[in-house]
Amino acid sequence: MKKTLIIILGFIIIILGLSFFRKNDEVVNKNFINDKKSNMAFLVCDLAGENCIENNSVPIGSYSIDENKTYCEGGGKVSNYDSALGTIKYIIKGNDECKIYFKETQKSLSETVLALERSEDYTSSQDGSIYRVVNQNGVRYEGKDPDNYVWYNCTDDNDTSTCERWRIIGVFDGTDVGLDPSKKYTKIARSTPLETEMAWDCDDANSDGDCISIYDSLESENDWVNSTLNQYLNGEYLSSLSTTAQEMIAEHNGKYSLWHLRGTDSDTHKTLYAAGWYEIERNTGTAGYRNGIEGDADAAKEAAIGLMYLSDYGYAAYGSSCNNENTETVYNYGGSCGAVDWLLYSPGMQWFISPIAGYAGGAFIMLGKSGGYVSSHGASFNHSARPVLYLEANVGIEPGDGSAENPYKLK
C-alpha cells in the first residue's frame, strides 16, 4: 500500500512539473506596436544588417528577420514575422530575454519610386536643377534632369559598363496598362533614341532603303498596330534585347501591356494640356486610318514595346505652370516648359505613338531642335524613335541613387 502511494505521488509530481514548464513556455502571436515586452528588444538595421536602431515596435514594411543575429539567451525561438501587420510569433521559456534583429530588404523599383512621391522639390545630381515626383495620372518624374536613371539591357548582368541607360517615366496602375489591376508597373524609356532614324510607317522604299515620302497616299497609314515602326520594335528590336531584359518586360495572363492609340486632329492638339492629351489617348480621341477608313485602326493594343505618349511629354515638364492647364499647351512646349522637361530630346525630331485624325498618313512628332514644340508630320519620314516599355511589378533594384552616374541596377 505504501509503495502504491509513493508511485502515485511520483506521477503527480511529474504531471505538475510538466504543467509548470509548459506554463512558462509562452507561445504568442501578437501585434507589438503598442505592447512591447520588457524582455524583448527590437533592433531595426539597414540593408547590410548594420547601423541598427532599437525600436519600440515590430517594424512594418520592407524588412525581414536577420536569422544570423537574432537570439534568445534561454534558447527561445522567434518566427512567423508578418511585415505587413507588424507581428511576430515567438516561443520562450519563462523570463528568457531575446534580441530580435530586423534587416531592411530591397524594395522593388515601383515601391522605390512610389516612396519618393511628395510635393517638395528634389535637387538633381546632374546639374543641380529641381524636380519632383508627383501623382498626375500616375506617379511621375517632372523636371529638367531628375534622378530617374536605370541600367537596363545589359549584355553582362554583372558589368554595368555593358548596360544601356534608360529612364523612369513613372509608376502606373495595372488597370491603366491592361495588366494585373492589383499591381503597380514602372514605365521606362531609353535615355536616348535608337541610333538609326526610322519612319513611323513605310510601305514603300527606294533602293537605299529610305522610305519614299508619300504624304497623302493611303499606302502609308497611321495605323500603329500595322506600322513598320511597331513591327520593328516588337520584332527585330525586341529580339535583340538581352534575355534578362526581355524577361523583365511586364506580362499578365500571357499578354503584354496595353497601349492607348487614339489621337486628334492637327488643330485640336494645339489646345491640349497634358491632362487633355491623357483623355484623348484613352477615351475621347480618334483611332487611326486602316484601309483608308478613319477610326478603323485599333484604339488600343497589347505589345511589349511602344513609344511615349504626348501626355507623358506634357506631364514631364516641371511645375504646375506647365502641366496643369495654367500656361502652355503641350503643342507650345518650345518655350519655357520644354526647357524643364526631361523627355525633350533636342538634337532632332522624335516620334510619338499617337496618330493624327483627319490625316491618313500622319503622326505627331516632337521638334527637339526647335525647343520642344509638337507638330504633325507624314508617317513616311524618318525621325528619331525612343523605345518605351513597362517592367514587371516585382523587378527589384540593387543599390544606386538614380543619378546618371549611379543608376538603379535592375534585378
Summary of the structure (lengths in Angstrom):
residues: 411
radius of gyration: 29.1
end to end distance: 76.4
largest distance: 116.6
contacts: 1377
relative contact order: 0.14
helix: 21%
strand: 34%
